[in-house]
């Protein structure tokens, strides 16, 4: 039986799952070791696969003989973005490139890549029946390319402009040769594309340059003819003759006017010195005159002589008079020489004035000529612009032509990529990795074995428990853990019908005293109130969760208890009887299989709850038989049965424990509560025994004691059993 009440909310007992796995640890470990061994053997049988990788850096590259300007221009160009790198990755995986590598390395001769060459018999039959195309009709490289692509991996290294080319093969040499060959073919293809571009540019530029040369020659010829016809001769290559002449006259006029102003200033300074009588020897023009300098020297010498003689001669001395007369004559000569200098300066001013007048006249004439030349230069400028544009275009084409012609050689146009890491022949295989495979297989086998074990526990119902489990059920599970009883079938879910809330309620306030029970029994004695039917009605009305039946007379009383249980079950109550008798007589009456596991097996930990609960062969009642285990060993754990009784009480309307001829001490070990129904099963009413038992149970604290004197019912139960 599943042990789970239908339509009842249940939860998973994780502890039971763990215990189930631990209980089967040896089996799981054995399966794990077998799985690891199989994985090890499989890894050894597999053909080793080797992988090697080449890395290519995508970057602009200039020829080795390029000028510094060209290198700077190339380096200043924009770097390739993510889309360009992704495009190069696709180019490396293009069919044309792969076919070239396949042909260069003759991979179609290798069985690893051309399985069609060694086709199976089934494939040959399908080809003959025209159900399949003959793969040998395809070119060799077409047959190889699919297997080649499966082993190839081309990717961009994250965060860089590096492309990795990885290849896997059974041959380590081939695993290294193919990525290197792909990189070389890629670089050759890129370089060839540049050569083709340069060749196309050269072929296109040649006729264009010839046409531009003619146009430039014609444009320059028109410029020269226009200059000659309009008199626009160039002086220094940038200006015309009238313009240059006007510039020269203007510069000369400016200079002459400056000379005139300078001369007038110098003359005025000399005149001021003469009119004021001040010394004129400080003026530059006076001091630069040689005559003035000589006269000044003579004047200085005469003054010196006069000064010397005045110390020894009188002022009227002829010598002094002669020297003074000479000094006066020298000073007169100085004034005359100063007048000459002044006249010379005034002459310079007049000449400068005349020169300025003449230059002004010439400037007016040249300006008129220059105005006419400016009108002619408008047409000249247009012709020169046309000639300049044609010349610049010609020079640009010539530079491009020279660059393209210089890169016509295969070594002069390197690809915009270079190999930064070449593939080397691998030593260790990429696959299979024996140790990781064995470890993963062992872990996977261990996990799967544990999962299967847990699923088996779940499907069997032993790892389920009701969500609303009472504290008694929790305590029962704790007891089950101590007795190593699997918890696949929770105690609260053993009954066939759903647990009603009333099942969980215990009538705690019903405190009938022994005197009340006795009085009731005495009042109903004439109406046979001690019969089995009366006790069944009493238990139904009281909704007692647990009843302990005591049969002092042995099997006769036990038979009455069986009859009571069946009567309650026939009335629609969920009831279970636990056979705790020494003879096992209830088991004989109710069980289909007398050797079925029961309470002793449960207490000894040799059976689960779901295995110990059985149906009555003549009613809907349930039975936990006596069991097959040793009674003495089972009774060592009888104290734990009280927890299980409480849990069963939460699942059934009534739990009946048939204890046989037990005493108060034995009953006290079954339940911790005194609020239970004690049924004294006496088929033949013996008042002495009844009173003695009631007194004992009252002294022990059991106040709810019911007498059941059902000889007829017991005989009926025996008759039904027969």
Buried (B, 14 or more C-beta within 10 A) or exposed (E): BBBBBEEBEBEEBEEBBEBBBEBBEEEBEEBBEEBBEEBBEBBEEEEBBBBBBBBBBBBBBBBEEBEEEEBEEBEEEEEBEEEBBEEBBEBBBEEEBBBBBBBBBEBBEBEBBBBBBEBEEEBEEBBEEEEBEBBEEEEBBBBBBEBBEEBBBBEBEEEEBBBBBBBBBBBBEBBBBBBBBBBBBBBBBBBEEBBEEBBEBBEBBEEBBEEBBEBBEEBBEBBEEBBEEBEBEEBEEEBBBBBBBBBBBBEBBEBBBEBBEBBBEBBBBBBEBBEEEEEBBEBEBBEEBEBBEBBBEBBEBBBEBBEEBEEEEEEEEEEBEEBBEBBEEBBEBBEEBBEEBBEBBBEBBEBBBEBBEBBEEBBEEBEEBBEEBEEBBEBBEEBBEBBBEBBEBBEEBBEBBEBBBBBEEEEBBBBBBEBEBBBBEBEEBBEBEBEEBBEEBBEBBBEBBBEBBBEBBBEBBBBBBBEBBBEBBBBBBEBBBEBEBBBBBBBBBBBEBBBEEEBBEBEEEEEBEBEEBBEBBEEEEEEEBBBBBBBBBBBBEBBBBBBBBBBBBBBBBBBBBBBBBBBBBBBEBBBBBBBBBEBBBBBBBBBEEEEBBBBBBBBBBBBBBBBBBBBBBBBBBBBBBBBBBEBEEBBEBBEBBBBBBBBBBBBBBBBBBBBBBBBBEBBBBBBEBBBBBBBBBBBEBBEEBBEEBBEBBBEBEBBBBBBBBBBBBBBBBBEBBE
